Amino acid sequence: MAVPKRKMSRANTRHRRSQWKAAAPSLVQCENRSCRQPKLPHVACPSCGQYDGRQVVQPA
């Protein structure tokens, strides 16, 4: 098993971790012509409750 030979400095640790950024979720428009609200891809629309042209859930 690989074990570090020396302690990594705070600056090096923070420099390495500086690339751990959270990415914003990609949003698409709802396919329903009357809705067109932003939603996550491959997920039922929270506004109208449709997915792939079908009503799958009751809107909140």
N, C-alpha and C positions, 0 to 999 in steps of 0.2 A: 504494500500500500504506500502511495506517495505521501510524504510528510514534508512540510516546508522546513528548510534548514534554518531560516532566520525569520524573525517577526516582520511582517509587512508594515511599513510606516503608515501613519494616519493619512498623509497626503496621497500616497499611492493607492490606498484603499478607497479614499473618496474619489480620486481621479478615475479609478476603475468603475465605481458605482455611479458615476455621473451619467452614464449612458442608460441607466435603468429608468427610462421614462415611460409613463403610462400613455398609451395611444388612444386618441379619441375614437369612439365607435363609428364605423361607417354607417351612414344612414341613406336610405333610398325613399323615393316617394311611393305612397300607396298606389296600387294599380287601379283601385276603385275611382272612377271618374268624378264622383261627387265628393270624394274624401281628399285625396292628394296630400295627406299629412305625412311627415317624415316618420319612418319606422325602421326597425332593424331588418336586414335581409333574412329571408327564410323564417320569418316569424309572423304570426297573425297580427293584423293592425290593431293597436289598442283603441283607436278611435271608432272604427266602423265594425271591427270584428271579422273582416273577410281575409281569406288567404287563398291565393290561386283562383280568384273569381268565385269562391264559394263562401257562404256564411258559416264559420266554424265555431265562433264564440259570440256570446251576447256582449255588446259594447258596454263599457263601464260608465 
